[in-house]
């Protein structure tokens, strides 16, 4: 899928290592697992779908979602990250919009849920700007926000 100069593509034999080399800023590292762990997780949990985020053909980020509904009867976003060198350019927002379109089109998702640490202000602003709503759901240390794609 493509959105202006940002696109997402499934992680595969040709791009998985580049995804593993990406890093978030140091202050964000406590908020998510390394991409290598997420890619390994997707091999043991076949419903997880890992994707590379590309900017003008270069891998600059990583995302992963579940292709079946889970808690709160929604499709969960497991990871979304943009390498520290590319943050603040709207890449994460564009990639998330592409992911939401993929979930709606390929999996007929009606509701999407994402959990994140409350102190992760970047995630908070991203999801709020995309219309995710906080209904008070909490899972351990994470808050879960919800977006209705269709009724």
Secondary structure, 3 states (H helix, E strand, C coil): CEECCEEEEECCCCCHHHHHHCCCCHHHHHHCCCHHHHHHHHHHCCCEEEEEEEECCEEEEEEEEECCCCHHHCEEEEEEEECHHHCCCCHHHHHHHHHHHHHHHHHCCCEEEEEEECCCHHHHHHHHHCCCEEEEEEECCEEEEEEECCC
